[in-house]
Amino acid sequence: MIEFTRLTPRIDENPVNDSPDAQLNSGARSLAGEQGAMAFHPSSLAATARSDAAEVTPASGRVDTTEGNRATPMSAPPRSAGDPLGKLLVKRALFPRRSQPVRLGRFTVLGLIGHGGMGVVYACYDDQLDRKVAVKVLHREVVREQDNARKRLLREAQAMARLSHPNIVTVHEVGQVDDTLYVAMEFVRGVTLEAWVQQSRPWRQILAVYLQAGRGLAAAHRAGLVHRDFKPQNAMVGEDGRVKVLDFGLARLHDEDLGEEGPGGASVRPESALLRRPLTRTGVILGTPGYMSPEQHLGLRGTAESDQFSFCVSLYQSLYGEWPFSTESFQALREDAVHGRVAPPPAGSPVPARVFKALRRGLRAEPGARFASMTALLAELERDPAVTYRRVAALAATAVIAGAGGVIATMGNSGFERCPDARAELAGIWDEGRAAEVGAAVRAVAPTRAGETLALIEPQLGRYAATWVQLRNDACRAHAGGRRAAHVFDLQTSCLDQRRAALDATVDAFALAEATNLDDLVQTVAGLPPLAACADVEALTAAIPPPADPLLRARVQQHRETLARAEVQEHTAQSRLGLQLVESVLADAKATTYEPLLAEAYLRKGSLQVRDGASAAALQSFDAALWAAISSGHASAAALTSSRRGHLLAYQLGRPDQAQAQLRLIAALNRVVADDVEIYGEFLNVAGAIHAHAGNWSAAGARWQEAVARHEEHGRLETPLGINMLFNIGAQLLIVGQYEEAAASFRRVIDLSERFSGPNHPDRAMYESMLAYALTGLGRTREALARMRELEVRLSGSENKVTRLTILLGLGQAELALNDGRAALQHLVGAQQASPEKFSRREWAVLMCAAALARDVSAMEKARDQALAGIDEHTDVRGLTYHEVFVAHGRALASLGRLREALEPLERARSVLVGSDDPVHVARRGRLALELGRVRGRLGEHEVAERELRAALAEFEAVLSPRNLELADAMLALGELALAQGRRDEAGQWASRAEAIYAATAEPEHAPWLQARALLARAR
């Protein structure tokens, strides 16, 4: 049997999105006044700094929402004829009693919304989808460079079409009629953010609205886009309160070093690549000067940091009613911006100082001195939403402890609640609105799987949120009632705040989900950090205390919440975004003087770098984390860091001996926190993996068994880490030949994983294929094949290449075990073509056997060459791959009847196992002796063959279960050999013993069992 296993545990796998409460897109309703209008700005693409391209906006800032109707779509000409449809519409206006409405493609024009420096926006009716839309078309007379302007409009459409976010206007379609290019977008009824702010809003309301806009920008940055002209006029507040960012006409990808166009913009490229081209020739500045970043003022390329600067200018202006820079002249404004001279807020402003500090950082002249991302800026702007809650709880508790019953009575009489329901703290994090937003996002990216996915995640998120609220309420009541000290209450709320940040980031990730990472997100929900730890008073008080200085303590807490978000980014395969968050923590020199925070930040950085493939850098980060943790006595950080560092050494860096040598130190650091189920469980999983890499399967199995037992005892087995540990046990059992136990383990893995990942998660294919190998070892190959075929049908729509590869490999292995060489070869070749980069030597070895069984010599030789490629005197002969390749080569040659040639690779495979007492090596020696005995018997070398077969049986009996079918295989071979030599009684005895073993586990059609029955009949 070809041994297949997944040995590497997924250690703390899988970024934080940006911020909590993105608003849900409610979608369109009917045309006649019930439109679920989504924001669209009346101006067109943002104006350039040139006076001839100044933006024109209705004075009120409000979108004209005159609906019209289907019968009378437009009865007056537009207010400007300087647009692409101008001449056509003016001509038709000469005949007001026309019977045909004005149309643009399939859209019926209802009226003019507005126009600006580059385009004109019309309200239109979409006949096909029965909805009102906003259609932008391009000016002709106003814009001098027709081709460049057309490209800008197309670029805007391409930029916006890349994005799907509740705070970004959605592009429906890009089209062209004659030589007129248009972009159809969702229609919104509302006002510009600029006009909305002018209506004397409270600062909290203004900030909340800007946070929505910021989430739109953050989503654009995650998609690789930079807006480059954000300002209050380029965002809309709909009548439903939702904010939309629009006019991405100046956007371009920021993740490449793009050069400028040559003179005349002569470079010719496909239109699909327009988004990746610069918009103007070198030296021309784009954007509105008052909101431009210093780098844009200097003629440099706009980046995500430039958007952050523009956002902060806009928010500053809206909160304080003044500009952050001098407005005496353009030159003065430019000088202030370039030199980072930010005006202090006006005296008496109700806006907290913390908001101004965040804005001042976002307005730094050097891009690198700003926040690491929009996500980090938004987190700073909205941090500490529970200040009032804590202050009330602390005041109530102080009154109780001091015996101030009169104070409490007064508070009670005034309706001032000591411990208000903490559910309000999850507003915008997990509530009906956020659930609806997540549902809409999942349906958009995976419509066929949405029902299944939402049925899995919504109950889990709901339970997590409800438990969080209960723990928060319990903590407050215990504190207010004098049953819990203030410092314990602070520790509990600190822990719960970090858990809330993780929940918030997870929900954000779902709201912005893509089909490619939806499966990671599903498992992230199941792997949310346990809430029970926040109720464990003994563990909380035993941990290293927070800083004594209250200001530093607040900053450390804020950064820990940021690191909790970064952990979600890690789990959802958004490692680069997570690294940006970590860097924002490390950039705070004052906060990182508290070494435990420094250790936590470097630990998270190393974990993210492992996910990002930066193994060498990850080792440096883990080293920094380990020294900081040991220096500060941060036992949990030291334990986790040592485990992950050991795994990195053994696997990604290929230094298993070094990892093995450091295992005692890793174990010592983890024993200090052995009561922590999660941390110690991860250590046990890693220790098992390190032992397995060194070939010490017994020690590996013992570690994994202990890890599973501890997780099960504490109700943490139904998590991604718990499932991986259980999977590793199954793999270890498979390798040592305990197929019944392995099958039971994999069945349990499938059952548990289905509860939180569903039946169609990509990992299901891996779990089923491993169960199929176990079933094959039990003689139930047809059952294994049936399960794999059922899985193939169920996951036929999956675009995951690894899933396809795994299914085809499983099918091929089962068919090979049934001696169906042609079918096995077909599936294995299909697997290689499905994912050639994942098709390893081990898979080529299996294909070699299938090709030989199918009598396809050329395919066998090609597979042999691929399997043997790279194996030389430097190859680690202790590894599974070395052993399996030569065993497969020998079996393939024997299948082709080249028996004498088959002996050499089989003997070579056995030579590296001589003298080893490891049970795995003993079992492998038995399998090789069985194979060699069969070959020798076919060669007529009966004495040598019998010695080999008896040796095989002895090896099997030493390490395998009495019910293991490999013992029966050896007995059957001895019986056939005895019968060939005329020893009928002995042959019958061997056949009888073999049949009893087969009958215990194998299916009736199992070929060796049928052979044993036939041998018994012949012997009698």
Secondary structure, DSSP 8 states (H G I E B T S, - for coil): -----------S-----S-S----------SSS--------SS-S--BSSGGG-----TT-B-------SS----S--S-S-STTHHHHHHHHT-TT-SS--EETTEEEEEEEEE-SSEEEEEEEETTTTEEEEEEEE-SSS-S-HHHHHHHHHHHHHHHHT---TTB--EEEEEEETTEEEEEEE---EEEHHHHHTTT--HHHHHHHHHHHHHHHHHHHHTTEE-S---GGGEEEETTS-EEE---TT-EESSS------GGG-----GGGGGGS-SS-TT--BS-GGG--HHHHTT----HHHHHHHHHHHHHHHHHSS-SS--S-HHHHHHHHHHT------TT--S-HHHHHHHHHHT-SSGGGS-SSHHHHHHHHT--TTHHHHHHHHHHHHHHHTT-HHHHHHHHHTT--SS--GGGGGTTTSSHHHHHHHHHHHHHH-TTTHHHHHHHHHHHHHHHHHHHHHHHHHHHHHHHTTSS-HHHHHHHHHHHHHHHHHHHHHHHHHHT--GGGHHHHHHHHHT---SGGGG-HHHHHHS----SSHHHHHHHHHHHHHHHHHHHHHHTT-HHHHHHHHHHHHT-TTGGGSHHHHHHHHHHHHHHHHHTT-HHHHHHHHHHHHHHHHHHT-HHHHHHHHHHHHHIIIIIS--HHHHHHTHHHHHHHHHTTTT-HHHHHHHHHHHHHHHHHTT-HHHHHHHHHHHHHHHHHTT--SSHHHHHHHHHHHHHHHHTT-HHHHHHHHHHHHHHHHHHH-TT-THHHHHHHHHHHHHHHTT-HHHHHHHHHHHHHHTTT---HHHHHHHHHHHHHHHHHTT-HHHHHHHHHHHHHH-GGG--HHHHHHHHHHHHHTT-HHHHHHHHHHHHTT-STTS-TTSHHHHHHHHHHHHHHHHTT-HHHHHHHHHHHHHTTTT---HHHHHHHHHHHHHHHHHHHHTT-HHHHHHHHHHHHHHHHHHS-TT-HHHHHHHHHHHHHHHHTT-HHHHHHHHHHHHHHHHHHS-TT-HHHHHHHHHHHHH-
